[in-house]
Amino acid sequence: MIKIEITTIQLEKSIVNALKEAREYPRQTYNELIKNMLKVFKSTRSKNQYDEFLHKIQQAKMQELWDNKEDEIWETI
């Protein structure tokens, strides 16, 4: 038999109320709700890291495209 360990955590009343409002259905447990929130958080965080990686790669090329003498000449005309 698998033993599930359960803890008690202290939350502000406003957080508990926000969790109640975030439930997908009335009898959803906080445990289920928090598990789902963590999945979404982890997925979003990994996507953001990918976006930041792409942004850093693109910065060098954009710098090359925008910082050139030909463009500077056009600005003075």
Biopython code that builds the backbone (N, CA, C, O; Angstrom):
import numpy as np
from Bio.PDB.StructureBuilder import StructureBuilder

atoms = [
    (1, "MET", "N", (0.840, -1.175, 0.000)),
    (1, "MET", "CA", (0.000, 0.000, 0.000)),
    (1, "MET", "C", (0.896, 1.253, 0.000)),
    (1, "MET", "O", (1.896, 1.308, 0.716)),
    (2, "ILE", "N", (0.528, 2.244, -0.802)),
    (2, "ILE", "CA", (1.283, 3.489, -0.907)),
    (2, "ILE", "C", (0.853, 4.423, 0.213)),
    (2, "ILE", "O", (-0.334, 4.684, 0.408)),
    (3, "LYS", "N", (1.843, 4.919, 0.943)),
    (3, "LYS", "CA", (1.566, 5.852, 2.027)),
    (3, "LYS", "C", (1.676, 7.272, 1.493)),
    (3, "LYS", "O", (2.716, 7.661, 0.961)),
    (4, "ILE", "N", (0.614, 8.040, 1.632)),
    (4, "ILE", "CA", (0.601, 9.435, 1.200)),
    (4, "ILE", "C", (0.795, 10.307, 2.428)),
    (4, "ILE", "O", (0.018, 10.244, 3.380)),
    (5, "GLU", "N", (1.831, 11.115, 2.394)),
    (5, "GLU", "CA", (2.091, 12.025, 3.508)),
    (5, "GLU", "C", (1.333, 13.326, 3.278)),
    (5, "GLU", "O", (1.342, 13.874, 2.176)),
    (6, "ILE", "N", (0.690, 13.805, 4.305)),
    (6, "ILE", "CA", (-0.107, 15.030, 4.219)),
    (6, "ILE", "C", (0.442, 16.033, 5.226)),
    (6, "ILE", "O", (0.783, 15.682, 6.355)),
    (7, "THR", "N", (0.518, 17.300, 4.788)),
    (7, "THR", "CA", (0.991, 18.364, 5.668)),
    (7, "THR", "C", (-0.084, 19.421, 5.822)),
    (7, "THR", "O", (-1.082, 19.429, 5.101)),
    (8, "THR", "N", (0.131, 20.292, 6.753)),
    (8, "THR", "CA", (-0.747, 21.446, 6.956)),
    (8, "THR", "C", (0.085, 22.689, 6.673)),
    (8, "THR", "O", (1.172, 22.858, 7.223)),
    (9, "ILE", "N", (-0.429, 23.545, 5.821)),
    (9, "ILE", "CA", (0.278, 24.797, 5.538)),
    (9, "ILE", "C", (-0.618, 25.967, 5.921)),
    (9, "ILE", "O", (-1.844, 25.863, 5.875)),
    (10, "GLN", "N", (-0.006, 27.068, 6.294)),
    (10, "GLN", "CA", (-0.759, 28.259, 6.650)),
    (10, "GLN", "C", (-0.839, 29.181, 5.448)),
    (10, "GLN", "O", (0.173, 29.492, 4.819)),
    (11, "LEU", "N", (-2.050, 29.613, 5.135)),
    (11, "LEU", "CA", (-2.272, 30.533, 4.025)),
    (11, "LEU", "C", (-3.099, 31.713, 4.521)),
    (11, "LEU", "O", (-3.914, 31.589, 5.434)),
    (12, "GLU", "N", (-2.864, 32.852, 3.895)),
    (12, "GLU", "CA", (-3.698, 34.014, 4.193)),
    (12, "GLU", "C", (-5.116, 33.724, 3.720)),
    (12, "GLU", "O", (-5.314, 33.000, 2.744)),
    (13, "LYS", "N", (-6.107, 34.291, 4.414)),
    (13, "LYS", "CA", (-7.517, 34.079, 4.041)),
    (13, "LYS", "C", (-7.768, 34.513, 2.599)),
    (13, "LYS", "O", (-8.546, 33.883, 1.883)),
    (14, "SER", "N", (-7.109, 35.587, 2.177)),
    (14, "SER", "CA", (-7.318, 36.076, 0.812)),
    (14, "SER", "C", (-6.846, 35.042, -0.219)),
    (14, "SER", "O", (-7.437, 34.920, -1.291)),
    (15, "ILE", "N", (-5.782, 34.300, 0.107)),
    (15, "ILE", "CA", (-5.282, 33.260, -0.795)),
    (15, "ILE", "C", (-6.270, 32.108, -0.856)),
    (15, "ILE", "O", (-6.539, 31.571, -1.931)),
    (16, "VAL", "N", (-6.813, 31.727, 0.300)),
    (16, "VAL", "CA", (-7.798, 30.646, 0.340)),
    (16, "VAL", "C", (-9.024, 31.040, -0.479)),
    (16, "VAL", "O", (-9.565, 30.221, -1.223)),
    (17, "ASN", "N", (-9.462, 32.289, -0.343)),
    (17, "ASN", "CA", (-10.618, 32.753, -1.120)),
    (17, "ASN", "C", (-10.312, 32.745, -2.618)),
    (17, "ASN", "O", (-11.163, 32.378, -3.428)),
    (18, "ALA", "N", (-9.097, 33.150, -2.980)),
    (18, "ALA", "CA", (-8.710, 33.136, -4.396)),
    (18, "ALA", "C", (-8.673, 31.702, -4.927)),
    (18, "ALA", "O", (-9.073, 31.447, -6.063)),
    (19, "LEU", "N", (-8.195, 30.771, -4.107)),
    (19, "LEU", "CA", (-8.184, 29.360, -4.519)),
    (19, "LEU", "C", (-9.609, 28.843, -4.713)),
    (19, "LEU", "O", (-9.882, 28.103, -5.659)),
    (20, "LYS", "N", (-10.507, 29.231, -3.821)),
    (20, "LYS", "CA", (-11.911, 28.815, -3.956)),
    (20, "LYS", "C", (-12.492, 29.311, -5.283)),
    (20, "LYS", "O", (-13.210, 28.583, -5.968)),
    (21, "GLU", "N", (-12.173, 30.553, -5.631)),
    (21, "GLU", "CA", (-12.685, 31.135, -6.874)),
    (21, "GLU", "C", (-12.059, 30.490, -8.107)),
    (21, "GLU", "O", (-12.670, 30.482, -9.176)),
    (22, "ALA", "N", (-10.853, 29.952, -7.973)),
    (22, "ALA", "CA", (-10.137, 29.381, -9.110)),
    (22, "ALA", "C", (-10.519, 27.931, -9.395)),
    (22, "ALA", "O", (-10.090, 27.368, -10.402)),
    (23, "ARG", "N", (-11.305, 27.334, -8.537)),
    (23, "ARG", "CA", (-11.690, 25.931, -8.730)),
    (23, "ARG", "C", (-12.399, 25.735, -10.065)),
    (23, "ARG", "O", (-13.168, 26.584, -10.514)),
    (24, "GLU", "N", (-12.116, 24.586, -10.687)),
    (24, "GLU", "CA", (-12.781, 24.242, -11.945)),
    (24, "GLU", "C", (-14.162, 23.671, -11.697)),
    (24, "GLU", "O", (-15.047, 23.798, -12.543)),
    (25, "TYR", "N", (-14.359, 23.046, -10.550)),
    (25, "TYR", "CA", (-15.657, 22.522, -10.154)),
    (25, "TYR", "C", (-15.742, 22.598, -8.625)),
    (25, "TYR", "O", (-14.709, 22.585, -7.956)),
    (26, "PRO", "N", (-16.955, 22.677, -8.061)),
    (26, "PRO", "CA", (-17.117, 22.958, -6.628)),
    (26, "PRO", "C", (-16.401, 22.003, -5.672)),
    (26, "PRO", "O", (-15.925, 22.447, -4.627)),
    (27, "ARG", "N", (-16.309, 20.736, -5.983)),
    (27, "ARG", "CA", (-15.706, 19.785, -5.057)),
    (27, "ARG", "C", (-14.229, 19.519, -5.341)),
    (27, "ARG", "O", (-13.644, 18.595, -4.777)),
    (28, "GLN", "N", (-13.637, 20.312, -6.199)),
    (28, "GLN", "CA", (-12.213, 20.150, -6.491)),
    (28, "GLN", "C", (-11.411, 20.471, -5.234)),
    (28, "GLN", "O", (-11.643, 21.487, -4.579)),
    (29, "THR", "N", (-10.475, 19.602, -4.910)),
    (29, "THR", "CA", (-9.668, 19.829, -3.707)),
    (29, "THR", "C", (-8.582, 20.858, -3.998)),
    (29, "THR", "O", (-8.200, 21.079, -5.146)),
    (30, "TYR", "N", (-8.095, 21.481, -2.922)),
    (30, "TYR", "CA", (-6.984, 22.411, -3.081)),
    (30, "TYR", "C", (-5.761, 21.687, -3.622)),
    (30, "TYR", "O", (-4.991, 22.256, -4.396)),
    (31, "ASN", "N", (-5.580, 20.447, -3.221)),
    (31, "ASN", "CA", (-4.455, 19.646, -3.691)),
    (31, "ASN", "C", (-4.497, 19.500, -5.217)),
    (31, "ASN", "O", (-3.488, 19.701, -5.893)),
    (32, "GLU", "N", (-5.670, 19.150, -5.751)),
    (32, "GLU", "CA", (-5.823, 19.022, -7.207)),
    (32, "GLU", "C", (-5.591, 20.369, -7.899)),
    (32, "GLU", "O", (-4.903, 20.456, -8.916)),
    (33, "LEU", "N", (-6.175, 21.397, -7.326)),
    (33, "LEU", "CA", (-6.062, 22.735, -7.911)),
    (33, "LEU", "C", (-4.605, 23.192, -7.954)),
    (33, "LEU", "O", (-4.143, 23.699, -8.976)),
    (34, "ILE", "N", (-3.891, 23.015, -6.859)),
    (34, "ILE", "CA", (-2.495, 23.443, -6.800)),
    (34, "ILE", "C", (-1.633, 22.609, -7.740)),
    (34, "ILE", "O", (-0.717, 23.142, -8.365)),
    (35, "LYS", "N", (-1.909, 21.308, -7.851)),
    (35, "LYS", "CA", (-1.173, 20.462, -8.810)),
    (35, "LYS", "C", (-1.335, 21.006, -10.224)),
    (35, "LYS", "O", (-0.356, 21.123, -10.961)),
    (36, "ASN", "N", (-2.571, 21.339, -10.606)),
    (36, "ASN", "CA", (-2.827, 21.884, -11.945)),
    (36, "ASN", "C", (-2.136, 23.223, -12.147)),
    (36, "ASN", "O", (-1.582, 23.491, -13.213)),
    (37, "MET", "N", (-2.171, 24.059, -11.121)),
    (37, "MET", "CA", (-1.508, 25.366, -11.218)),
    (37, "MET", "C", (-0.001, 25.195, -11.398)),
    (37, "MET", "O", (0.618, 25.931, -12.165)),
    (38, "LEU", "N", (0.587, 24.238, -10.703)),
    (38, "LEU", "CA", (2.022, 23.989, -10.834)),
    (38, "LEU", "C", (2.379, 23.504, -12.243)),
    (38, "LEU", "O", (3.404, 23.902, -12.797)),
    (39, "LYS", "N", (1.533, 22.643, -12.821)),
    (39, "LYS", "CA", (1.778, 22.183, -14.196)),
    (39, "LYS", "C", (1.800, 23.365, -15.156)),
    (39, "LYS", "O", (2.687, 23.474, -16.002)),
    (40, "VAL", "N", (0.818, 24.245, -15.016)),
    (40, "VAL", "CA", (0.736, 25.421, -15.892)),
    (40, "VAL", "C", (1.934, 26.331, -15.664)),
    (40, "VAL", "O", (2.520, 26.829, -16.625)),
    (41, "PHE", "N", (2.302, 26.553, -14.417)),
    (41, "PHE", "CA", (3.442, 27.405, -14.088)),
    (41, "PHE", "C", (4.729, 26.862, -14.693)),
    (41, "PHE", "O", (5.491, 27.609, -15.308)),
    (42, "LYS", "N", (4.975, 25.567, -14.524)),
    (42, "LYS", "CA", (6.197, 24.962, -15.055)),
    (42, "LYS", "C", (6.235, 25.033, -16.575)),
    (42, "LYS", "O", (7.281, 25.312, -17.162)),
    (43, "SER", "N", (5.105, 24.784, -17.207)),
    (43, "SER", "CA", (5.027, 24.851, -18.667)),
    (43, "SER", "C", (5.301, 26.268, -19.159)),
    (43, "SER", "O", (6.055, 26.469, -20.111)),
    (44, "THR", "N", (4.688, 27.238, -18.510)),
    (44, "THR", "CA", (4.866, 28.641, -18.893)),
    (44, "THR", "C", (6.309, 29.080, -18.687)),
    (44, "THR", "O", (6.882, 29.774, -19.527)),
    (45, "ARG", "N", (6.889, 28.674, -17.571)),
    (45, "ARG", "CA", (8.274, 29.053, -17.282)),
    (45, "ARG", "C", (9.218, 28.494, -18.333)),
    (45, "ARG", "O", (10.129, 29.193, -18.776)),
    (46, "SER", "N", (9.017, 27.245, -18.742)),
    (46, "SER", "CA", (9.905, 26.663, -19.757)),
    (46, "SER", "C", (9.711, 27.347, -21.103)),
    (46, "SER", "O", (10.678, 27.520, -21.845)),
    (47, "LYS", "N", (8.485, 27.740, -21.434)),
    (47, "LYS", "CA", (8.237, 28.470, -22.687)),
    (47, "LYS", "C", (8.903, 29.831, -22.645)),
    (47, "LYS", "O", (9.468, 30.275, -23.645)),
    (48, "ASN", "N", (8.845, 30.508, -21.489)),
    (48, "ASN", "CA", (9.475, 31.818, -21.353)),
    (48, "ASN", "C", (10.986, 31.719, -21.509)),
    (48, "ASN", "O", (11.609, 32.605, -22.094)),
    (49, "GLN", "N", (11.577, 30.651, -20.992)),
    (49, "GLN", "CA", (13.017, 30.471, -21.148)),
    (49, "GLN", "C", (13.362, 30.299, -22.618)),
    (49, "GLN", "O", (14.381, 30.815, -23.077)),
    (50, "TYR", "N", (12.530, 29.582, -23.363)),
    (50, "TYR", "CA", (12.756, 29.398, -24.791)),
    (50, "TYR", "C", (12.650, 30.739, -25.513)),
    (50, "TYR", "O", (13.471, 31.052, -26.376)),
    (51, "ASP", "N", (11.636, 31.530, -25.159)),
    (51, "ASP", "CA", (11.461, 32.848, -25.776)),
    (51, "ASP", "C", (12.652, 33.758, -25.486)),
    (51, "ASP", "O", (13.115, 34.480, -26.369)),
    (52, "GLU", "N", (13.145, 33.723, -24.253)),
    (52, "GLU", "CA", (14.315, 34.534, -23.895)),
    (52, "GLU", "C", (15.537, 34.085, -24.692)),
    (52, "GLU", "O", (16.330, 34.917, -25.133)),
    (53, "PHE", "N", (15.693, 32.784, -24.877)),
    (53, "PHE", "CA", (16.800, 32.240, -25.655)),
    (53, "PHE", "C", (16.729, 32.757, -27.094)),
    (53, "PHE", "O", (17.733, 33.213, -27.641)),
    (54, "LEU", "N", (15.552, 32.687, -27.702)),
    (54, "LEU", "CA", (15.385, 33.189, -29.075)),
    (54, "LEU", "C", (15.661, 34.686, -29.154)),
    (54, "LEU", "O", (16.283, 35.160, -30.104)),
    (55, "HIS", "N", (15.199, 35.416, -28.164)),
    (55, "HIS", "CA", (15.405, 36.859, -28.154)),
    (55, "HIS", "C", (16.898, 37.187, -28.124)),
    (55, "HIS", "O", (17.353, 38.082, -28.837)),
    (56, "LYS", "N", (17.651, 36.472, -27.307)),
    (56, "LYS", "CA", (19.097, 36.723, -27.222)),
    (56, "LYS", "C", (19.796, 36.413, -28.543)),
    (56, "LYS", "O", (20.703, 37.134, -28.957)),
    (57, "ILE", "N", (19.369, 35.343, -29.196)),
    (57, "ILE", "CA", (19.955, 34.993, -30.490)),
    (57, "ILE", "C", (19.646, 36.081, -31.517)),
    (57, "ILE", "O", (20.511, 36.449, -32.312)),
    (58, "GLN", "N", (18.432, 36.588, -31.502)),
    (58, "GLN", "CA", (18.017, 37.588, -32.483)),
    (58, "GLN", "C", (18.655, 38.948, -32.233)),
    (58, "GLN", "O", (18.814, 39.732, -33.168)),
    (59, "GLN", "N", (19.018, 39.239, -31.003)),
    (59, "GLN", "CA", (19.588, 40.548, -30.689)),
    (59, "GLN", "C", (20.831, 40.854, -31.522)),
    (59, "GLN", "O", (20.980, 41.963, -32.034)),
    (60, "ALA", "N", (21.707, 39.887, -31.655)),
    (60, "ALA", "CA", (22.946, 40.126, -32.418)),
    (60, "ALA", "C", (22.633, 40.459, -33.868)),
    (60, "ALA", "O", (23.213, 41.391, -34.426)),
    (61, "LYS", "N", (21.729, 39.718, -34.483)),
    (61, "LYS", "CA", (21.375, 39.964, -35.883)),
    (61, "LYS", "C", (20.690, 41.321, -36.036)),
    (61, "LYS", "O", (20.968, 42.051, -36.987)),
    (62, "MET", "N", (19.802, 41.660, -35.110)),
    (62, "MET", "CA", (19.123, 42.951, -35.176)),
    (62, "MET", "C", (20.122, 44.094, -35.012)),
    (62, "MET", "O", (20.013, 45.122, -35.681)),
    (63, "GLN", "N", (21.080, 43.913, -34.133)),
    (63, "GLN", "CA", (22.122, 44.925, -33.946)),
    (63, "GLN", "C", (22.889, 45.130, -35.250)),
    (63, "GLN", "O", (23.187, 46.257, -35.646)),
    (64, "GLU", "N", (23.197, 44.023, -35.901)),
    (64, "GLU", "CA", (23.923, 44.075, -37.178)),
    (64, "GLU", "C", (23.095, 44.801, -38.239)),
    (64, "GLU", "O", (23.633, 45.603, -39.002)),
    (65, "LEU", "N", (21.817, 44.531, -38.290)),
    (65, "LEU", "CA", (20.954, 45.138, -39.296)),
    (65, "LEU", "C", (20.728, 46.630, -39.064)),
    (65, "LEU", "O", (20.690, 47.411, -40.014)),
    (66, "TRP", "N", (20.579, 47.021, -37.806)),
    (66, "TRP", "CA", (20.238, 48.394, -37.509)),
    (66, "TRP", "C", (21.440, 49.307, -37.346)),
    (66, "TRP", "O", (21.345, 50.498, -37.645)),
    (67, "ASP", "N", (22.543, 48.796, -36.891)),
    (67, "ASP", "CA", (23.723, 49.631, -36.671)),
    (67, "ASP", "C", (24.702, 49.487, -37.834)),
    (67, "ASP", "O", (25.697, 48.768, -37.745)),
    (68, "ASN", "N", (24.399, 50.182, -38.914)),
    (68, "ASN", "CA", (25.323, 50.152, -40.049)),
    (68, "ASN", "C", (25.431, 51.549, -40.646)),
    (68, "ASN", "O", (24.546, 52.386, -40.464)),
    (69, "LYS", "N", (26.501, 51.785, -41.344)),
    (69, "LYS", "CA", (26.799, 53.113, -41.887)),
    (69, "LYS", "C", (25.768, 53.559, -42.930)),
    (69, "LYS", "O", (25.443, 54.743, -43.019)),
    (70, "GLU", "N", (25.258, 52.610, -43.716)),
    (70, "GLU", "CA", (24.293, 52.980, -44.761)),
    (70, "GLU", "C", (23.050, 53.621, -44.152)),
    (70, "GLU", "O", (22.542, 54.612, -44.677)),
    (71, "ASP", "N", (22.562, 53.065, -43.058)),
    (71, "ASP", "CA", (21.385, 53.649, -42.409)),
    (71, "ASP", "C", (21.693, 55.013, -41.821)),
    (71, "ASP", "O", (20.861, 55.917, -41.880)),
    (72, "GLU", "N", (22.874, 55.168, -41.259)),
    (72, "GLU", "CA", (23.249, 56.444, -40.670)),
    (72, "GLU", "C", (23.291, 57.542, -41.728)),
    (72, "GLU", "O", (22.934, 58.684, -41.439)),
    (73, "ILE", "N", (23.716, 57.224, -42.933)),
    (73, "ILE", "CA", (23.759, 58.193, -44.032)),
    (73, "ILE", "C", (22.350, 58.664, -44.364)),
    (73, "ILE", "O", (22.129, 59.856, -44.581)),
    (74, "TRP", "N", (21.396, 57.738, -44.406)),
    (74, "TRP", "CA", (20.020, 58.100, -44.726)),
    (74, "TRP", "C", (19.416, 59.021, -43.676)),
    (74, "TRP", "O", (18.569, 59.850, -44.009)),
    (75, "GLU", "N", (19.823, 58.900, -42.435)),
    (75, "GLU", "CA", (19.293, 59.748, -41.371)),
    (75, "GLU", "C", (19.711, 61.205, -41.537)),
    (75, "GLU", "O", (19.006, 62.106, -41.082)),
    (76, "THR", "N", (20.838, 61.442, -42.177)),
    (76, "THR", "CA", (21.333, 62.823, -42.329)),
    (76, "THR", "C", (20.840, 63.485, -43.600)),
    (76, "THR", "O", (21.068, 64.679, -43.795)),
    (77, "ILE", "N", (20.177, 62.755, -44.460)),
    (77, "ILE", "CA", (19.705, 63.329, -45.731)),
    (77, "ILE", "C", (18.452, 64.117, -45.512)),
    (77, "ILE", "O", (17.901, 64.677, -46.459)),
]
sb = StructureBuilder()
sb.init_structure("model")
sb.init_model(0)
sb.init_chain("A")
sb.init_seg("    ")
for serial, (resi, resn, name, xyz) in enumerate(atoms, 1):
    if name == "N":
        sb.init_residue(resn, " ", resi, " ")
    sb.init_atom(name, np.array(xyz, "f"), 0.0, 1.0, " ", f" {name:<3s}", serial, name[0])
structure = sb.get_structure()
